[in-house]
Structures are given as C-alpha cells and as structure tokens.
Amino acid sequence: MKALVVGGTGPTGPLIVQGLLDRGFEVTMYHRGFHEVEDMPPVSHHLHGDPFDLATLQSDFDGLSYDLVVGMYGRLRHVAAAMVGKTAKLVGIGGAASYLRPQHTDDPLAASSLPTPLDFPTYTERDVNPFAFAVAETERRVMAHHQRGDLDAVIVRYPSVYGPRTPRQWMWPIVRRVLDGRTHIIVPGDGSNLMPTGYAENVANIVLLACDSEQANGHIFNAVDDHTYRIKDFIAMVARALDHEWEIVEITHPLANQLARGYCQGESRTLDNSNLKTILGYKDVVPVEGGVSRTAIWLAENRDLIDEQIERLVGNPYAYEIEDRLIESFRSWQQEASETIPEPEAAQRPQEFRGPSQPA
C-alpha cells in the first residue's frame, strides 16, 4: 500500500507518518522543503515541490498513484483536483473557520449555541470573511469530488492545536508568564471562556482513524479533545505542571480581553464532535491534563525556540505594568463597592412547592 502525505512537518505530521508506517504503508512526503523535522520517521520518498500550485502538482505526480493521500498543507482544493485518478481516498485537513460567525448570520442566537452543530452553515460569500470563505469553499470543492465519485474524501477540521512544535502556541503566553515570575494572571470575565482545542497526539489519532475507516468517507469531523475545559482550568493545569503558584484574577473590562488575547479568545466556542465517537469510535489517546502538562513542560524547556514569528502569531502584548495597574484598579473598585454600596435586602423565601397529593 502506498500513501502520500502532502506537508507533514507540523506538530501532527510526524505522528501521522509514523501511524501510516505502522499500518504497513510505503509513505511519500511532499512539501516545499522550507522546514525539515529532525525526528521525522524515515519515509520511502521525500519530495519537494509547490503544493499551492495546481499545475505543479499535476506535473510532479504525473504517472504516479497512491492508495491514500493525506493533504495537510498547501491549497487543499488543488491537491484534491490533482489527485483525481491517482488515489482512491483523500483525507484533507481543514479548519473550523468555515463556520459562520454569529455576527454574519440572520440568527445570531442559533450561531452562539454550544457546541456549534456539525451541520451549521458555512461561509458562501467571499466579501463577508475572505479567509473563512476560502476554507468553506475548499470543503465544498473537496466534497464535490466525493459526490461525483472521483475519489473518497474525508475532511478533518483542526481546532486550536497544542503540543510540542505547534506554531500558533496559544498556551505560550501562559507559560511565559510563569517563566517571567508573574504572581497574577488575568482572565476576562469569570474565566469560564471555552475554546475548541486538540492535543496534537489526539488530533493525529483522529486523522489516522479517518484513514482507516470506510464509514468515514464523505464526512467532516471536528478534531477536538473529548473533554472541554475553561481557560482558567487550563491556566491552573499549566501552573500545576510547572510547579508554580499564582492568583487567577477575574476581571470584566475590555482591557482584560486585550491583555489576555493571546491565550483567551473573545467569545466562548465549542464544536460538536459526536461523529468522532459514532463513526470513528474515538477516545482521547492522551487526557487533556496530560497533554497540557507535556506542552507546558516542553515550552518551558524550549523557550529559545519561541521566535518572533510565533510571538506575532499569538499576538499577546505582555504589558505587565498595565496588567498590574488594572488589577490594582479592579481591587480598589471592589473594595469601594463593598464599603459604599449596601447589600440588597433578602427577598422573601419562596414557598416550597407541594404536589397535589402532599398535604399543606
């Protein structure tokens, strides 16, 4: 059996390549060659090319065929088009950005429900959100190949992935604050913000299960961890992994959102992953707390690898002086409110409900 992995140098790539090798595949890797991974499992063929250009893909794979293609990088719609007639199955990696956001729907309330349903509408107009439209349009084009019978197609939507070597390290601003000796960390609101996350090893396992399963063909999966935690829970897990003590300060103010934007998105969101269980029989390979612990320790031990590009991707300001001033102001307000505003009088306790058969 032959498998082609387009990309494969990201945090889940080596795990997927190793999984395919363990399944007996002869694996070919194809990417631009700008980034090589030292611990990449040995593959049969390691090719360099441009997975963003359809003509190049068609030329580079002229006369070749594969039992399975995993499209992890490049322009997935071009990868799918180039592989028609060259593979029986394509597993493509996408993202949850394809879902319509509440501000772009006629029913914001439905769009804000948790979790976002698997069949919730995706973007169909480029001008509304060009990036999200591109993601959604790619899903449609890949699935059109499946519907026409060109090949069997599966799409796995990646969430906010965490783990070693992850480029967009949303957990890094938390770890950096530990390393910088911060004794406080701000969370917006009450710290109950939710976001779709997936530990790299768990996400890679989902992709491999999709490769294995014929029942997965024609389906789209949200590759999120089996359990969801609040941002303040993630922060507590990081502190526990790094043996650090600090106070999580809950503040409702626009400044809190700005200061925490690297590790806490503006609004809660979770994704329906029910078909992972019903179709793939999925369970987390690594529990969330174990994944957070491994990631936090790796980040702390590899701080020198966190370069300017990663910092820009995360986009956290690290404005510690402003954080301290906001915390001080918030506490002063709390104290003033407690001292100057009286507590409301307790309402009369409602009468206990008694059913029709209960005597008064």
C-alpha positions as CSV (number, residue, x, y, z in Angstrom):
1,M,0.0,0.0,0.0
2,K,1.2,3.5,-0.9
3,A,0.4,6.7,0.9
4,L,1.2,10.3,0.1
5,V,1.4,12.9,2.8
6,V,1.3,16.5,1.5
7,G,3.0,18.6,4.2
8,G,3.6,16.6,7.3
9,T,6.2,18.8,9.0
10,G,3.9,20.3,11.6
11,P,3.1,19.1,15.1
12,T,0.8,16.3,14.0
13,G,2.7,15.3,10.8
14,P,5.4,13.0,12.2
15,L,2.8,11.3,14.3
16,I,0.6,10.7,11.2
17,V,3.5,9.5,9.1
18,Q,4.5,7.1,11.9
19,G,1.0,5.8,12.1
20,L,0.8,5.1,8.4
21,L,4.2,3.3,8.5
22,D,2.9,1.2,11.4
23,R,-0.1,0.3,9.2
24,G,2.2,-1.0,6.5
25,F,2.1,1.9,4.1
26,E,5.0,2.9,1.9
27,V,5.0,6.6,2.6
28,T,5.9,9.5,0.3
29,M,6.2,13.0,1.7
30,Y,5.7,16.1,-0.4
31,H,6.3,19.7,0.7
32,R,8.1,22.8,-0.2
33,G,11.3,21.9,1.7
34,F,11.4,25.1,3.7
35,H,11.2,23.3,7.0
36,E,12.6,19.8,7.8
37,V,11.9,17.9,11.0
38,E,14.8,16.2,12.7
39,D,12.8,13.4,14.2
40,M,10.7,12.7,11.1
41,P,10.2,8.9,10.7
42,P,12.1,7.5,7.7
43,V,9.9,7.6,4.6
44,S,10.4,5.9,1.2
45,H,10.3,9.1,-0.8
46,H,10.8,12.7,0.3
47,L,9.8,15.1,-2.5
48,H,9.9,18.9,-2.7
49,G,7.5,21.0,-4.8
50,D,4.8,23.6,-4.6
51,P,1.5,22.2,-3.1
52,F,-0.1,25.6,-3.6
53,D,0.1,25.4,-7.4
54,L,-2.2,23.1,-9.4
55,A,0.0,22.9,-12.5
56,T,3.0,22.0,-10.4
57,L,1.1,19.3,-8.5
58,Q,-0.2,17.8,-11.7
59,S,3.3,17.8,-13.2
60,D,5.0,16.4,-10.1
61,F,2.6,13.5,-9.8
62,D,2.1,12.7,-13.4
63,G,2.0,8.9,-13.8
64,L,2.1,8.2,-10.0
65,S,-0.7,6.7,-7.9
66,Y,-1.4,6.1,-4.2
67,D,-3.9,4.1,-2.2
68,L,-4.3,7.1,0.2
69,V,-3.4,10.8,0.2
70,V,-3.3,12.9,3.4
71,G,-3.5,16.6,2.4
72,M,-2.1,18.6,5.4
73,Y,-0.5,21.6,3.6
74,G,-0.8,23.7,0.5
75,R,-4.0,24.5,-1.3
76,L,-6.2,21.5,-0.4
77,R,-8.6,22.1,-3.3
78,H,-5.7,21.9,-5.8
79,V,-4.3,18.8,-4.0
80,A,-7.8,17.2,-4.4
81,A,-8.0,18.1,-8.1
82,A,-4.5,16.9,-8.8
83,M,-5.2,13.5,-7.1
84,V,-8.3,12.6,-9.1
85,G,-7.5,9.4,-10.9
86,K,-4.3,9.0,-8.8
87,T,-5.8,7.9,-5.4
88,A,-8.8,6.0,-4.0
89,K,-9.1,8.2,-0.9
90,L,-8.1,11.7,0.3
91,V,-8.1,12.8,3.9
92,G,-7.9,16.6,3.9
93,I,-7.0,18.8,6.8
94,G,-9.1,21.9,7.2
95,G,-10.2,24.2,10.0
96,A,-13.3,25.3,11.9
97,A,-13.0,28.9,10.5
98,S,-15.5,27.7,7.8
99,Y,-18.5,28.1,10.2
100,L,-20.5,31.3,10.0
101,R,-19.8,33.6,13.0
102,P,-22.8,35.0,14.9
103,Q,-22.4,38.5,13.5
104,H,-22.7,37.1,10.0
105,T,-25.9,35.2,10.4
106,D,-29.6,36.0,10.4
107,D,-30.0,34.2,13.7
108,P,-27.1,35.1,16.0
109,L,-28.7,33.3,18.9
110,A,-28.5,29.9,17.0
111,A,-25.0,30.7,15.9
112,S,-24.0,31.2,19.6
113,S,-25.3,27.9,20.8
114,L,-22.8,25.5,22.3
115,P,-21.5,23.3,20.8
116,T,-21.6,24.5,17.2
117,P,-23.5,21.8,15.3
118,L,-21.7,19.7,12.7
119,D,-24.1,20.8,10.0
120,F,-24.2,24.5,10.9
121,P,-23.9,26.7,7.8
122,T,-20.6,27.8,6.5
123,Y,-19.5,30.9,4.6
124,T,-20.8,31.2,1.0
125,E,-19.9,34.9,0.3
126,R,-16.3,35.9,-0.1
127,D,-16.7,39.5,0.8
128,V,-18.1,38.8,4.3
129,N,-15.0,37.0,5.5
130,P,-12.5,36.2,2.7
131,F,-10.4,33.7,4.8
132,A,-13.3,31.8,6.2
133,F,-14.9,31.7,2.8
134,A,-11.8,30.2,1.3
135,V,-11.8,27.4,4.0
136,A,-15.5,26.7,3.4
137,E,-15.2,26.8,-0.4
138,T,-12.3,24.3,-0.2
139,E,-14.5,22.0,1.9
140,R,-17.3,22.2,-0.8
141,R,-14.9,21.5,-3.7
142,V,-13.2,18.6,-2.0
143,M,-16.6,17.0,-1.1
144,A,-17.8,17.7,-4.7
145,H,-15.1,15.2,-5.8
146,H,-16.5,12.7,-3.4
147,Q,-20.1,13.2,-4.6
148,R,-19.0,12.8,-8.2
149,G,-17.2,9.6,-7.4
150,D,-13.8,11.0,-8.3
151,L,-12.4,9.7,-5.0
152,D,-13.5,9.0,-1.4
153,A,-13.0,12.2,0.6
154,V,-12.8,13.0,4.3
155,I,-12.2,16.4,5.9
156,V,-10.8,16.7,9.4
157,R,-11.2,20.2,10.8
158,Y,-8.3,21.2,13.1
159,P,-9.1,23.3,16.2
160,S,-6.5,25.3,18.3
161,V,-3.9,22.6,18.4
162,Y,-1.5,22.4,21.4
163,G,1.6,20.3,21.8
164,P,5.3,20.4,21.1
165,R,6.4,22.2,17.9
166,T,3.0,23.8,17.4
167,P,3.4,27.1,15.5
168,R,0.5,29.0,16.9
169,Q,1.1,28.3,20.6
170,W,-1.9,29.8,22.4
171,M,-0.5,28.2,25.6
172,W,2.8,30.0,25.3
173,P,1.7,33.4,26.8
174,I,0.6,31.5,29.9
175,V,3.9,29.6,30.2
176,R,5.9,32.7,29.5
177,R,4.2,34.5,32.4
178,V,5.3,31.5,34.7
179,L,8.9,31.8,33.4
180,D,8.8,35.6,33.9
181,G,7.8,35.0,37.6
182,R,4.4,36.5,37.4
183,T,2.3,36.0,40.6
184,H,-1.0,37.0,38.9
185,I,-2.7,36.3,35.6
186,I,-5.8,38.0,34.3
187,V,-8.8,36.1,32.8
188,P,-11.7,38.0,31.2
189,G,-15.0,37.7,32.9
190,D,-15.1,34.8,35.3
191,G,-12.5,32.8,33.4
192,S,-15.2,30.4,32.0
193,N,-14.3,31.1,28.4
194,L,-14.3,28.0,26.2
195,M,-12.4,27.3,23.0
196,P,-12.1,24.3,20.7
197,T,-8.8,22.6,21.4
198,G,-7.0,19.4,20.5
199,Y,-3.8,17.9,21.8
200,A,-1.5,17.1,18.8
201,E,-1.4,13.4,19.6
202,N,-5.2,13.2,19.9
203,V,-5.7,15.1,16.6
204,A,-3.2,12.9,14.8
205,N,-5.1,9.8,16.0
206,I,-8.3,11.2,14.6
207,V,-6.7,11.7,11.2
208,L,-5.4,8.1,11.3
209,L,-8.8,6.7,12.3
210,A,-10.3,8.6,9.4
211,C,-7.7,7.0,7.1
212,D,-8.7,3.6,8.4
213,S,-12.5,3.9,8.3
214,E,-14.6,3.3,5.2
215,Q,-17.5,4.7,7.1
216,A,-15.7,8.0,7.5
217,N,-15.8,8.6,3.7
218,G,-17.9,11.6,2.8
219,H,-17.9,13.0,6.4
220,I,-16.4,16.1,8.0
221,F,-15.0,15.8,11.5
222,N,-14.2,18.4,14.2
223,A,-10.9,17.1,15.7
224,V,-11.4,18.4,19.2
225,D,-10.4,16.8,22.5
226,D,-13.1,14.6,24.1
227,H,-13.3,16.9,27.1
228,T,-13.6,20.7,27.2
229,Y,-12.2,22.9,29.9
230,R,-12.5,26.6,30.8
231,I,-9.5,28.9,30.2
232,K,-8.9,29.3,34.0
233,D,-8.8,25.5,34.2
234,F,-6.1,25.4,31.5
235,I,-4.2,28.1,33.4
236,A,-4.4,26.0,36.6
237,M,-3.1,22.9,34.7
238,V,-0.1,24.9,33.4
239,A,0.8,26.2,36.8
240,R,0.5,22.7,38.3
241,A,2.7,21.2,35.6
242,L,5.4,23.8,36.2
243,D,5.1,23.8,40.0
244,H,4.1,27.5,40.0
245,E,1.7,29.3,42.3
246,W,-0.2,32.4,41.2
247,E,-3.6,34.1,41.6
248,I,-6.0,33.9,38.7
249,V,-7.7,37.4,38.7
250,E,-11.1,37.5,37.1
251,I,-11.8,41.0,35.5
252,T,-14.7,42.1,33.4
253,H,-13.3,45.0,31.3
254,P,-12.3,45.5,27.7
255,L,-8.7,45.9,28.8
256,A,-8.8,42.4,30.3
257,N,-9.7,41.0,26.9
258,Q,-6.9,42.9,25.2
259,L,-4.3,41.8,27.8
260,A,-5.3,38.1,27.6
261,R,-6.0,37.9,23.8
262,G,-3.0,35.6,23.2
263,Y,-4.5,32.8,25.4
264,C,-8.2,33.6,25.6
265,Q,-10.4,34.3,22.6
266,G,-13.1,36.9,22.8
267,E,-16.1,34.6,23.0
268,S,-16.8,31.0,24.1
269,R,-17.0,28.4,21.4
270,T,-17.1,24.6,21.3
271,L,-17.6,22.3,18.4
272,D,-19.8,19.2,18.0
273,N,-17.5,16.1,17.9
274,S,-20.2,13.5,18.3
275,N,-19.5,11.8,15.0
276,L,-15.9,11.1,16.2
277,K,-17.5,8.6,18.6
278,T,-20.3,7.3,16.5
279,I,-18.3,6.8,13.3
280,L,-14.7,6.5,14.4
281,G,-15.1,5.2,17.9
282,Y,-12.7,7.9,19.1
283,K,-11.5,8.4,22.6
284,D,-8.7,10.7,23.7
285,V,-5.3,8.9,23.5
286,V,-3.9,11.4,25.9
287,P,-6.1,13.0,28.6
288,V,-6.3,16.8,28.3
289,E,-4.4,17.5,31.6
290,G,-1.6,15.2,30.4
291,G,-1.4,17.0,27.1
292,V,-1.4,20.4,28.8
293,S,1.3,19.2,31.2
294,R,3.5,17.8,28.4
295,T,3.1,21.0,26.3
296,A,3.8,23.4,29.2
297,I,7.0,21.5,30.2
298,W,8.2,21.4,26.5
299,L,7.6,25.1,26.1
300,A,9.4,25.9,29.4
301,E,12.4,23.7,28.3
302,N,12.5,25.1,24.8
303,R,12.0,28.8,25.3
304,D,14.8,29.5,22.9
305,L,12.7,28.0,20.1
306,I,9.9,30.5,20.6
307,D,10.9,33.1,17.9
308,E,9.4,36.4,16.8
309,Q,7.2,34.7,14.3
310,I,5.4,32.6,16.9
311,E,5.1,35.7,19.1
312,R,3.4,37.5,16.2
313,L,1.0,34.6,15.5
314,V,0.0,34.5,19.2
315,G,-0.3,38.3,19.4
316,N,-0.1,38.8,23.2
317,P,1.1,42.2,24.4
318,Y,2.8,41.1,27.7
319,A,2.1,44.6,29.1
320,Y,2.8,43.6,32.7
321,E,2.7,47.2,34.0
322,I,-0.7,47.7,32.6
323,E,-1.9,44.3,33.9
324,D,-0.7,45.3,37.4
325,R,-2.4,48.7,37.2
326,L,-5.7,47.1,36.0
327,I,-5.6,44.6,38.8
328,E,-4.9,47.3,41.4
329,S,-7.7,49.4,40.0
330,F,-10.1,46.5,39.9
331,R,-9.4,45.6,43.5
332,S,-9.8,49.2,44.6
333,W,-13.2,49.3,42.9
334,Q,-14.2,46.0,44.6
335,Q,-13.3,47.4,48.0
336,E,-15.0,50.8,47.3
337,A,-18.2,49.0,46.1
338,S,-18.2,46.7,49.2
339,E,-17.8,49.7,51.6
340,T,-20.1,52.2,49.9
341,I,-22.9,50.2,48.3
342,P,-25.3,48.4,50.7
343,E,-26.3,44.8,50.2
344,P,-29.9,44.4,48.9
345,E,-32.5,43.2,51.4
346,A,-33.1,39.5,51.0
347,A,-36.2,38.6,49.2
348,Q,-38.9,36.6,50.9
349,R,-38.1,33.0,50.6
350,P,-40.5,31.4,48.1
351,Q,-42.9,28.9,49.5
352,E,-41.9,25.3,49.0
353,F,-43.8,23.7,46.1
354,R,-46.0,20.8,47.1
355,G,-47.6,18.4,44.7
356,P,-51.3,17.8,44.6
357,S,-51.1,14.7,46.8
358,Q,-49.0,16.4,49.5
359,P,-50.9,17.9,52.4
360,A,-50.2,21.5,53.4
